Amino acid sequence: MKLIRAVACCWLAVVLLCGFARSQDRYRAERFLGIPAKERPLAPLARPEGFAEHIVGGKLVLSLDDSIRLAMTNNTDIRVDEVAVDVAENNIHRQHQLFDPIVTGGFNDQRVKSQTSSQLQGAQILNTLSQTTQFGYGQTFATGTNLQTTFQANKFSTNSGFQTLNPSYATSWQFVVTQPLLKNFGTFANKAPLYVAQRNYKQNEATFKAEVSNVLLQVITQYWSVVLSHQAYEVQKKSYDEAQTSYERDKKALSLGALPPLDIYRSESEVAARRVGLIQAEYAVKQAEDQFRQVIGADRDTTINALDIQLTEKLEPGEQLRRIDIGTAMTIAMANRPELEAADQQLASDAISLRLAHNNLRPDLELSGIYAPSGVAGNMYSATVPPVLVSTGGIGDSLSQMLGLKYPTYGGALTLRLPIKNHAAEADLADAKVTQRGDQYRQARTLQQINLEVTNAVHQLEQATLSLEAAKISEDLAQKNLRAEERKYQLGNSTVFFVLDAQTQLAQAEFSVAQAQTQYQTAMAAVDHATGKLLETHYVKLAPRARTK
């Protein structure tokens, strides 16, 4: 009783302390119980990598390949998309839990003292001690076979005079094997969740590859966009300088009386107009560079983000322009687009789910067998009063009997569970069929989208090739026209209006050439992206994973 009162007082003190702590600070109780009041802050993300080696003279000097490598390392979209692959990989590991073995163990010690109400109980105050030790092992195998084995040892002692074995040692080792014969029979039904997880992993890998290709196309497009914006700025600056030169010449002519006073306003207004265009081109460069910094991850570091960008690639393509027909491009796309692989993996997963749904409609018929050898030993007393010790024994004798299989228990059972109506399984089967049909349409939609992308990319390449050829001719003619107008103006056979107009036409022609060159470069990347060859073209290879089998 003293012990009980002491325990009760301690418990009451704990309750009062917790209540007081909660009234003072709601986090103190959590700390008292070992629960942290606040979660630890997340570790900061790693700084962008690889930029230091490209800083030259205070500028970030990059080729196209350099930009691609930096984007593959630092682009946040890629890191976010990679999470889905990691989760799918973890799910494969999770599905192995179906076949994880389970080991159990326990020990129970109990002593009971009680008053007796009959002399047949063998003592005035009955004092018994029971100690039980138990170990178990259970596992389900891929065939659906379930094995459960349990070892149990029990020691029992008492002061009763009528107990012939005192203390007694009872041991048993039980084996139970259960095998499904219809539902969940065979490896497929039991490993189906693992198969689905593996398919989902491959699907996520293909989807991730497609996302990396999209980011790569974005890097290439933004790279050439920055190059074009710089080229446009240079063209605009050249045009502005030419207008300024014409204006200075016209002012000089006006001072000499060789130019009518009203004509000076045309030169002056043209300088102002081209100044506006130069400002717009300057800020177009800034905007293009900011978008480029974002895609390569430079904006994640304020120091790197503040650097000026210098791109080393030239817009001028090689002498041999690329040509490809739609049929050839479509054939390449069918063999390489990762979206098609993702769609195929989804349909394969649907087929597994459909087959598993059929399995769940089967009756549940199980065959089970049990085998349990046992043994009992201890100190044996006679039935006389007082009892006389006849022989001695212990746990070793009991184990010897059990392992010798002298006293086994064995049997078998056949169990059938046949639901009259299984609405849940029927609904699951219907859902599996509907999902499979929907994914077939999604695959068809993906094929349509790829076909459209390939067609548009090939047409874009054809248009860029023809536009580039035409733009070069236009530029050459614009240069000749400007030289002619300047010559006529010097001879007095033309006015400043035609000279300024020729300068504007030349600036437009030079920008058209740069624009056509940019369109050609991006069109080639679009064809590679549409045919699924963009990663290979730029030597980008996804690192293999140490995937869970």
Secondary structure, 3 states (H helix, E strand, C coil): CHHHHHHHHHHHHHHHHHHHHHHHCHHHHHHHCCCCCCCCCCCCCCCCCCCHHHEECCEEEECHHHHHHHHHHHCHHHHHHHHHHHHHHHHHHHHHHHHCCEEEEEEEEEEEEEECCCHHHCCCEEEEEEEEEEEEEEEECCCCCEEEEEEEEEEEEECCCCCCEEEEEEEEEEEEEEEECCCCCCHHHHHHHHHHHHHHHHHHHHHHHHHHHHHHHHHHHHHHHHHHHHHHHHHHHHHHHHHHHHHHHHHHHHHCCCCCHHHHHHHHHHHHHHHHHHHHHHHHHHHHHHHHHHHHCHHHCHHHHCCEEEECCCCCCCCCCCCCCHHHHHHHHHHHCHHHHHHHHHHHHHHHHHHHHHHCCCCEEEEEEEEEEEEEEEEEECCCCCCCEEECCCHHHHHHHHHCCCEEEEEEEEEEECCCCCHHHHHHHHHHHHHHHHHHHHHHHHHHHHHHHHHHHHHHHHHHHHHHHHHHHHHHHHHHHHHHHHHHHHHCCCCHHHHHHHHHHHHHHHHHHHHHHHHHHHHHHHHHHHCCCHHHHCCCCCCCCCCCC
